[in-house]
């Protein structure tokens, strides 16, 4: 017999019809429900479905048996875990396996194996995602992540460095490894893919303005989910590069440490997941234009960016240089690192002493006059960017001709700021959607943030 698709009587009994007194156990098993649908389990002998499972409320444990009473699947709170091993899911029975001489069962991959769908069904859980612990082993093995990167990079390489997007569209600012906040936004205002269905993707594009990793403790979940969405919907999911999509930055602000601890790898190894993801980052687009009217970028326009064509003339892959000596290097720094001045009354170009205290990085602030000049020269109406924490989740500049949006809530666990996304309707009306930090109890920021700032105090975001 084969356990293949969700229509299977056995899979329904196992995954959908059992009642669990413990909500935590129910959620834990449900987390793998869609993943298991993409695997084929071969049973050696015929069975009676009445004998195939057993649930003990007293021990809070679910065991599914073969006819000959060898365990096929087991979860017990605090005792078992799932890992992807050699492109297969294994139920690891920690405490009881030795005592009962039981072997873990392997859910073997069928011919319909699709790595993208497995990532999506595992990670895109806006209504029932499990709160993750810091430094918990990542659900996917390195080879699975590298396979996903290969697929995503092949798509990204074929797309332009300045994307052209359509409305309606949802725009996300910095996420910084805040996987739980991303799930909250998806839960409240729609998700592109849920339970194997294209829930909203026919109606909305999605644009993410960079800074997917670092500072938060779930960068792996965040970047893998976004890449899987990109592979699944290459023309509707848009990812542009932020200043933390840079190996020199994310080596020091948390992503390398997360890869080291959660994947048990050496980030300095060229074959590591950390190195592979950063090679993909060097191919990411640098900007997007919505309906020929709205220019979207991570940082800003600085002083070197005058025309959209300036970006289009850049050649990828791009490795960011932090001691600027050429006009091209300055242009890239402006796109990824520059900020607006502190108010509409501060004009021109000013040094950015906070981000570039030594004055060697070429990081500047640009005034409202630069915004207006850029929009007029390029026949555009608005700039949308991220790169900064703003208290209300979004903030206007240059008389409303530039918007900053931040999708991180309670930045670094201490700023008590709201997070926001922007929904742009077909008629280009912009509707902000906010998450208030007072309703968020999770603290998902790296604890040694102050230490990181002492190591490399160049950036706030």
GUVO-443756 format. One record per residue (C-alpha): x, y, z. Coordinates in nm, 3 decimals, decimal comma. Each point is the difference from the previous one (the first is absolute). Layout:
# residues N
<<X Y Z>>
...
END
This chain:
# residues 461
<<0,000 0,000 0,000>>
<<0,114 0,354 -0,069>>
<<-0,060 0,310 0,209>>
<<0,002 0,262 -0,276>>
<<-0,263 0,269 -0,021>>
<<-0,232 0,179 0,246>>
<<-0,292 -0,201 -0,144>>
<<0,143 -0,309 0,166>>
<<-0,231 -0,140 0,268>>
<<0,302 -0,074 0,215>>
<<0,145 0,350 -0,028>>
<<-0,333 0,156 0,091>>
<<-0,025 -0,216 0,309>>
<<0,354 0,072 0,103>>
<<0,011 0,370 -0,072>>
<<-0,352 0,138 0,003>>
<<-0,236 -0,208 0,215>>
<<0,186 -0,074 0,321>>
<<-0,091 0,211 0,302>>
<<0,288 0,121 0,214>>
<<-0,061 0,116 0,361>>
<<0,325 0,197 -0,022>>
<<-0,031 0,298 -0,237>>
<<0,378 0,016 -0,020>>
<<0,017 -0,361 -0,120>>
<<-0,280 0,060 -0,249>>
<<0,180 0,304 -0,139>>
<<0,331 -0,185 -0,014>>
<<-0,141 -0,288 -0,203>>
<<-0,202 0,238 -0,218>>
<<0,320 0,184 -0,085>>
<<0,112 -0,303 -0,201>>
<<-0,338 -0,089 -0,147>>
<<0,057 0,154 -0,341>>
<<0,363 -0,107 -0,012>>
<<-0,093 -0,365 0,042>>
<<-0,237 0,024 -0,292>>
<<0,295 0,037 -0,232>>
<<0,169 -0,317 0,115>>
<<-0,062 -0,363 -0,081>>
<<0,001 -0,252 0,281>>
<<0,021 -0,367 -0,100>>
<<-0,151 -0,253 0,238>>
<<0,143 -0,349 -0,012>>
<<-0,324 -0,178 0,082>>
<<-0,369 0,060 -0,033>>
<<-0,165 0,150 0,303>>
<<-0,326 0,067 0,168>>
<<-0,039 0,375 0,046>>
<<-0,159 -0,060 0,342>>
<<0,336 -0,131 0,122>>
<<0,219 0,259 -0,166>>
<<0,009 0,269 0,266>>
<<-0,007 0,041 0,373>>
<<-0,026 0,315 0,207>>
<<0,083 0,024 0,369>>
<<-0,137 0,312 0,165>>
<<0,182 -0,090 0,320>>
<<0,342 0,017 -0,167>>
<<-0,099 0,261 -0,259>>
<<0,137 -0,223 -0,271>>
<<-0,120 -0,110 -0,341>>
<<0,143 -0,321 -0,145>>
<<-0,106 -0,141 -0,335>>
<<0,082 -0,370 -0,034>>
<<0,045 -0,246 -0,279>>
<<-0,198 -0,322 0,033>>
<<0,303 -0,167 0,158>>
<<0,017 0,278 0,260>>
<<0,310 0,183 -0,122>>
<<-0,041 0,376 0,042>>
<<-0,037 0,204 -0,318>>
<<-0,042 0,348 0,143>>
<<0,034 0,128 0,352>>
<<-0,025 0,335 0,168>>
<<0,025 0,055 0,372>>
<<0,035 0,341 0,154>>
<<0,361 0,060 0,092>>
<<0,105 -0,340 -0,133>>
<<-0,008 -0,003 -0,379>>
<<0,082 0,225 -0,290>>
<<-0,006 0,006 -0,378>>
<<0,302 0,051 -0,222>>
<<0,055 -0,004 -0,372>>
<<0,275 -0,256 -0,065>>
<<0,115 -0,084 -0,351>>
<<-0,319 0,148 -0,145>>
<<-0,225 -0,197 0,231>>
<<-0,191 0,069 0,319>>
<<0,094 -0,204 0,303>>
<<-0,193 -0,026 0,324>>
<<0,281 -0,012 0,255>>
<<-0,099 -0,192 0,311>>
<<0,242 0,123 0,261>>
<<-0,081 -0,147 0,340>>
<<-0,205 -0,309 -0,077>>
<<0,186 -0,133 -0,302>>
<<0,277 -0,162 0,202>>
<<-0,224 -0,132 0,273>>
<<-0,240 -0,167 -0,243>>
<<0,254 -0,073 -0,272>>
<<-0,204 0,200 -0,251>>
<<0,142 0,143 -0,318>>
<<-0,105 0,336 -0,143>>
<<-0,205 -0,024 -0,315>>
<<0,094 0,181 -0,321>>
<<-0,272 0,163 -0,207>>
<<0,146 -0,054 -0,345>>
<<-0,046 0,251 -0,277>>
<<-0,225 -0,096 -0,287>>
<<0,055 0,094 -0,362>>
<<-0,227 0,302 0,040>>
<<0,244 0,153 0,249>>
<<0,002 0,379 -0,021>>
<<0,243 0,182 0,227>>
<<-0,178 0,334 -0,041>>
<<-0,337 -0,132 0,113>>
<<0,158 -0,170 0,298>>
<<0,161 0,326 0,112>>
<<-0,328 0,185 -0,048>>
<<-0,217 -0,256 0,176>>
<<0,244 -0,016 0,290>>
<<0,079 0,369 0,048>>
<<-0,307 0,186 -0,120>>
<<-0,225 -0,052 0,303>>
<<-0,154 0,341 0,074>>
<<-0,284 -0,134 0,215>>
<<0,169 -0,287 0,179>>
<<0,374 0,056 -0,006>>
<<0,187 -0,126 0,303>>
<<0,199 0,250 0,203>>
<<0,359 -0,097 -0,069>>
<<0,278 -0,012 0,253>>
<<0,329 0,180 -0,044>>
<<0,271 -0,219 -0,157>>
<<-0,241 -0,292 -0,055>>
<<0,121 -0,234 -0,273>>
<<-0,137 0,113 -0,336>>
<<-0,260 -0,231 -0,154>>
<<0,183 -0,027 -0,332>>
<<0,338 -0,148 -0,075>>
<<0,268 0,209 -0,180>>
<<-0,042 -0,188 -0,327>>
<<-0,372 0,090 -0,004>>
<<0,077 0,369 0,050>>
<<0,269 -0,004 -0,267>>
<<-0,241 -0,167 -0,242>>
<<-0,252 0,277 0,070>>
<<0,269 0,267 -0,055>>
<<0,095 -0,155 -0,334>>
<<-0,360 0,017 -0,119>>
<<-0,056 0,355 0,125>>
<<0,327 0,133 -0,141>>
<<-0,075 -0,142 -0,344>>
<<-0,320 0,207 -0,003>>
<<0,154 0,315 0,146>>
<<0,283 0,000 -0,255>>
<<-0,254 0,014 -0,282>>
<<-0,180 0,302 0,144>>
<<0,117 0,362 -0,035>>
<<0,190 0,193 0,262>>
<<-0,292 0,247 0,009>>
<<-0,326 -0,192 0,024>>
<<-0,325 0,119 -0,158>>
<<-0,297 -0,087 0,223>>
<<-0,374 0,030 -0,028>>
<<-0,262 0,122 0,244>>
<<-0,173 -0,109 0,213>>
<<0,305 -0,089 0,205>>
<<0,102 -0,038 0,365>>
<<0,330 0,152 0,108>>
<<0,201 -0,129 0,297>>
<<0,286 0,191 0,159>>
<<0,286 -0,148 0,202>>
<<-0,081 -0,337 0,159>>
<<0,336 -0,079 0,166>>
<<-0,069 -0,363 0,081>>
<<-0,331 0,079 0,171>>
<<-0,174 -0,306 -0,137>>
<<-0,281 0,020 0,256>>
<<-0,082 0,358 -0,098>>
<<-0,007 -0,097 -0,368>>
<<-0,250 -0,274 0,089>>
<<-0,214 0,255 0,182>>
<<-0,011 0,228 -0,304>>
<<-0,092 -0,296 -0,220>>
<<-0,269 -0,111 0,245>>
<<-0,164 0,342 0,031>>
<<0,030 0,131 -0,356>>
<<0,033 -0,302 -0,222>>
<<0,259 -0,251 -0,112>>
<<0,102 -0,095 -0,354>>
<<-0,008 -0,373 0,068>>
<<-0,181 -0,193 0,269>>
<<-0,096 -0,365 0,039>>
<<0,105 -0,077 -0,355>>
<<-0,220 0,272 -0,147>>
<<0,092 0,317 -0,186>>
<<-0,201 0,207 0,245>>
<<0,084 0,353 -0,109>>
<<0,266 -0,016 -0,264>>
<<-0,252 0,049 -0,281>>
<<-0,103 0,330 0,155>>
<<0,320 0,146 0,148>>
<<0,369 0,017 -0,074>>
<<0,238 0,009 0,299>>
<<0,311 0,218 0,022>>
<<0,261 -0,038 0,276>>
<<0,246 0,288 0,037>>
<<0,299 -0,192 0,137>>
<<0,158 -0,063 0,340>>
<<-0,145 -0,347 0,028>>
<<0,269 -0,126 0,239>>
<<0,203 0,107 0,307>>
<<-0,090 0,131 0,345>>
<<-0,301 -0,230 0,036>>
<<0,050 -0,363 0,100>>
<<-0,197 -0,164 -0,284>>
<<0,179 0,119 -0,310>>
<<0,009 -0,353 -0,144>>
<<-0,378 -0,039 0,014>>
<<-0,046 0,346 -0,147>>
<<0,237 -0,022 -0,296>>
<<-0,094 -0,360 -0,087>>
<<-0,369 0,088 -0,001>>
<<0,056 0,304 -0,222>>
<<0,216 -0,196 -0,243>>
<<-0,258 -0,278 -0,018>>
<<-0,269 0,257 -0,077>>
<<0,222 0,147 -0,269>>
<<0,045 -0,339 -0,164>>
<<-0,371 -0,080 0,021>>
<<-0,112 0,341 -0,133>>
<<0,294 0,150 -0,194>>
<<-0,204 0,278 -0,163>>
<<-0,201 0,099 0,309>>
<<0,246 -0,021 0,292>>
<<0,269 0,268 -0,022>>
<<0,313 0,014 0,218>>
<<0,242 0,293 -0,015>>
<<0,329 0,031 0,179>>
<<0,057 0,175 0,331>>
<<0,321 0,101 0,171>>
<<-0,004 -0,319 0,209>>
<<-0,006 -0,219 -0,311>>
<<0,378 0,035 0,011>>
<<0,237 -0,264 0,137>>
<<0,219 0,257 0,172>>
<<-0,299 0,138 0,194>>
<<-0,197 -0,316 0,075>>
<<0,318 -0,176 0,112>>
<<0,005 0,241 0,295>>
<<-0,367 0,064 0,076>>
<<-0,131 -0,346 0,074>>
<<-0,062 -0,199 -0,318>>
<<0,335 -0,178 -0,005>>
<<-0,035 -0,093 0,366>>
<<-0,350 -0,133 -0,061>>
<<0,123 -0,216 -0,288>>
<<0,287 -0,125 0,213>>
<<-0,217 -0,100 0,295>>
<<-0,319 -0,118 -0,169>>
<<0,159 -0,177 -0,299>>
<<0,320 -0,108 0,176>>
<<0,216 0,147 -0,276>>
<<0,306 0,221 -0,041>>
<<-0,113 0,327 -0,165>>
<<0,354 0,050 -0,131>>
<<-0,032 -0,314 -0,212>>
<<-0,075 0,089 -0,363>>
<<-0,241 -0,295 -0,011>>
<<-0,201 0,115 0,301>>
<<-0,362 0,111 -0,015>>
<<0,113 0,341 0,124>>
<<0,235 0,039 -0,297>>
<<-0,257 -0,136 -0,246>>
<<-0,274 0,239 0,108>>
<<0,238 0,295 -0,017>>
<<0,098 -0,091 -0,355>>
<<-0,369 0,012 -0,086>>
<<-0,030 0,341 0,169>>
<<0,254 0,141 -0,246>>
<<-0,250 -0,064 -0,283>>
<<-0,301 0,165 0,163>>
<<-0,159 0,298 -0,178>>
<<0,073 0,342 0,150>>
<<-0,329 0,178 -0,069>>
<<-0,356 -0,039 -0,125>>
<<-0,244 0,230 -0,177>>
<<-0,375 -0,042 0,046>>
<<-0,224 0,095 -0,294>>
<<0,268 0,241 -0,132>>
<<-0,082 0,233 0,292>>
<<0,144 -0,123 0,331>>
<<0,373 -0,056 0,046>>
<<0,086 -0,255 0,271>>
<<0,346 -0,047 0,146>>
<<0,150 -0,117 0,327>>
<<0,203 0,304 0,107>>
<<-0,042 0,300 -0,225>>
<<0,142 0,216 -0,276>>
<<0,300 0,155 0,180>>
<<0,187 0,244 -0,223>>
<<0,122 -0,228 -0,281>>
<<-0,334 -0,142 -0,117>>
<<-0,158 0,235 -0,252>>
<<-0,174 -0,227 -0,248>>
<<-0,153 -0,347 0,011>>
<<0,228 -0,082 -0,292>>
<<0,298 0,045 0,234>>
<<-0,111 -0,315 0,182>>
<<-0,085 -0,186 -0,319>>
<<0,357 0,050 -0,121>>
<<0,143 -0,189 0,299>>
<<0,120 -0,356 -0,057>>
<<-0,077 -0,283 0,240>>
<<0,115 -0,180 0,208>>
<<0,078 0,298 0,224>>
<<0,232 -0,021 0,299>>
<<-0,040 0,303 0,223>>
<<0,318 0,200 0,069>>
<<-0,003 0,192 0,328>>
<<0,293 0,234 -0,065>>
<<-0,125 0,178 -0,308>>
<<0,252 0,095 -0,268>>
<<-0,208 0,001 -0,320>>
<<-0,323 0,156 -0,125>>
<<-0,157 -0,343 -0,050>>
<<0,080 -0,101 0,358>>
<<-0,151 0,328 0,121>>
<<-0,318 -0,064 -0,196>>
<<-0,044 -0,340 0,164>>
<<0,060 0,147 0,346>>
<<-0,258 0,273 -0,069>>
<<-0,260 -0,257 -0,104>>
<<0,057 -0,229 0,300>>
<<0,107 0,235 0,279>>
<<-0,115 0,362 -0,042>>
<<-0,274 0,164 0,209>>
<<-0,218 0,310 -0,029>>
<<0,103 0,298 0,209>>
<<-0,165 0,041 0,338>>
<<-0,269 0,240 -0,121>>
<<-0,145 0,167 -0,309>>
<<0,191 0,315 0,097>>
<<0,342 -0,161 -0,043>>
<<0,103 0,017 -0,366>>
<<0,279 -0,124 -0,221>>
<<0,246 -0,275 0,086>>
<<0,124 -0,044 0,356>>
<<0,246 -0,244 0,158>>
<<-0,158 -0,293 0,182>>
<<0,209 0,005 0,315>>
<<-0,207 -0,264 0,174>>
<<0,045 -0,268 -0,269>>
<<0,343 0,111 -0,118>>
<<0,181 0,161 0,295>>
<<0,342 -0,024 -0,167>>
<<-0,117 0,147 -0,328>>
<<0,153 -0,276 -0,213>>
<<-0,314 -0,189 -0,099>>
<<-0,157 0,268 -0,219>>
<<-0,329 -0,014 0,192>>
<<-0,202 0,321 -0,022>>
<<-0,338 0,156 0,072>>
<<-0,202 0,160 -0,280>>
<<-0,245 0,287 0,033>>
<<-0,352 0,051 -0,137>>
<<0,140 0,199 -0,291>>
<<0,187 -0,311 -0,119>>
<<-0,321 -0,202 0,022>>
<<-0,193 0,246 -0,214>>
<<0,283 0,028 -0,252>>
<<0,024 -0,378 -0,039>>
<<-0,375 -0,041 -0,044>>
<<-0,022 0,276 -0,261>>
<<0,302 -0,122 -0,198>>
<<-0,139 -0,355 -0,013>>
<<-0,369 0,088 -0,043>>
<<-0,093 -0,173 0,323>>
<<-0,244 0,095 0,275>>
<<0,124 -0,161 0,322>>
<<0,294 -0,176 0,168>>
<<-0,060 -0,285 0,245>>
<<0,294 -0,129 0,203>>
<<0,076 -0,178 0,329>>
<<0,342 -0,017 0,176>>
<<-0,110 0,191 0,314>>
<<-0,205 -0,073 0,309>>
<<-0,290 0,248 0,013>>
<<-0,228 0,015 0,302>>
<<-0,335 -0,023 -0,178>>
<<0,112 -0,268 -0,247>>
<<0,003 0,249 -0,287>>
<<0,107 0,362 -0,034>>
<<-0,038 0,276 -0,260>>
<<0,281 0,220 -0,131>>
<<0,034 0,271 -0,263>>
<<-0,360 0,108 0,032>>
<<-0,121 -0,357 -0,038>>
<<0,202 -0,076 -0,314>>
<<0,213 -0,254 0,186>>
<<-0,128 -0,268 0,237>>
<<0,209 -0,210 0,239>>
<<-0,153 -0,332 0,108>>
<<0,130 -0,236 0,268>>
<<-0,150 -0,345 0,059>>
<<0,199 -0,078 0,316>>
<<-0,195 0,040 0,324>>
<<0,165 0,123 0,320>>
<<0,334 0,023 -0,179>>
<<0,284 -0,168 0,191>>
<<-0,246 -0,067 0,281>>
<<0,023 0,353 0,136>>
<<-0,135 0,264 -0,242>>
<<-0,372 -0,081 0,049>>
<<-0,073 0,097 -0,361>>
<<-0,289 -0,125 -0,207>>
<<0,060 -0,203 -0,314>>
<<-0,178 0,064 -0,327>>
<<-0,057 -0,117 -0,354>>
<<-0,136 0,213 -0,283>>
<<-0,283 -0,123 -0,220>>
<<-0,008 0,177 -0,336>>
<<-0,332 -0,037 -0,178>>
<<-0,050 -0,014 -0,374>>
<<-0,068 0,376 -0,010>>
<<0,329 0,051 0,195>>
<<-0,177 0,097 0,320>>
<<0,232 -0,093 0,290>>
<<-0,143 -0,161 0,313>>
<<0,234 -0,059 0,297>>
<<-0,067 -0,301 0,223>>
<<0,156 0,014 0,346>>
<<0,088 -0,246 0,277>>
<<0,018 0,163 0,342>>
<<0,285 -0,126 0,223>>
<<-0,217 -0,003 0,312>>
<<-0,178 -0,308 -0,138>>
<<0,325 -0,185 -0,071>>
<<0,157 -0,199 0,283>>
<<0,274 -0,179 -0,193>>
<<0,359 0,111 0,047>>
<<0,181 -0,135 -0,306>>
<<0,301 0,228 -0,012>>
<<0,362 -0,101 0,043>>
<<0,088 0,049 0,365>>
<<0,352 0,130 -0,062>>
<<-0,114 0,287 -0,222>>
<<0,206 0,250 0,200>>
<<0,310 -0,213 -0,054>>
<<-0,064 -0,008 -0,373>>
<<-0,029 0,378 -0,011>>
<<0,331 0,034 0,180>>
<<0,165 -0,229 -0,254>>
<<-0,134 0,188 -0,297>>
<<-0,191 0,317 0,093>>
<<-0,066 0,113 -0,356>>
<<-0,370 -0,069 -0,030>>
<<-0,327 0,016 0,184>>
<<-0,180 -0,224 -0,249>>
END
